[in-house]
């Protein structure tokens, strides 16, 4: 029916990159003075950069023909279309599904000034594009409703199924393990120097 649309924060990319640059610069400054302190600074910088990445860059909402994927900081939830029951935008995007709901970290609700700025700067986008400007809850909710209506109109979701797949929630194990490992290394290097 259509391409997968990915909604994520551009601010998160800028913030993560800036954090990484500051961490590297702080390490470079310390290399000439004390190698042990430089390693500790590098470990703490890597930890902070990883945390900023997990909080602001990695979270996203993907809308595809297969369903909605909500990637949050600690858990990811895949909601297939047959399990989808609705979407709301209270404080952030909330996707309802049979048996529960998931709130999207990557799609907060817009403030009125943020909406005005986005509308003022908005440029037309290609209808087939996967790049979507403005990852606010309202924009993502509109994309979800639009895709659901298109799939229903095409007949893919018209008949109820008894074997419909359920929503699947998984822990972000790799990311959490990386953060934990960096925390241990940062503490050990900081305490030993």
Phi, psi and omega in degrees: 000311183201171180285160174288128178256130183247125180246116178215170186271125173289326177302321180297322178294316180295315181296318179295316179297316179297319178297317179296318180296317179296320179297317180294316180298319178297323178292317181298320180298323184277341183302317181290337184268308185206117183295321179297316178293325178295319177295320177296318178296319178298317180294316178294319178297319178294321178297311181295318179297318178298317179296316178297319177300313181296323183280326191237331182266310187293322181301137181199167173234126178246130179245117182224179177293338180275343180145203183242128177249118178251111180259110179257188184295312187256327184228154173239141181233128175254121179249106176290153184304320179298336179270345183292133178238345178166176181216144179225159176228077177275274176266333174205182181292130175236123178256121178267142177216165180302114179100000179169197177208158177227137177260133183269119177295328187278352185231076177285160178288144181284147169279165181295323178290324177296320178295318180297314179299316181297317179293324180291322182267353189301133176245149179296143178244155178294130182300334180269002185287146175267351178273124182237123179280142177077087182273046177279163181301322182293318180293316180293318178300319179297321179293321179295312180298318180298315180293319179298316179295320179295318179292324178292316180296329180280353177093003181286334184240014187285322183263128177294141182244139177278338180257026183297138179292148179266165175296146183236125181246132180227148174285146175275072189298314183298314181295316180294321178294319178297316179296316178297317179296316178296323178296317179297313180298316180297319179293315181298312181293324180290320181288324184279346180263000000 
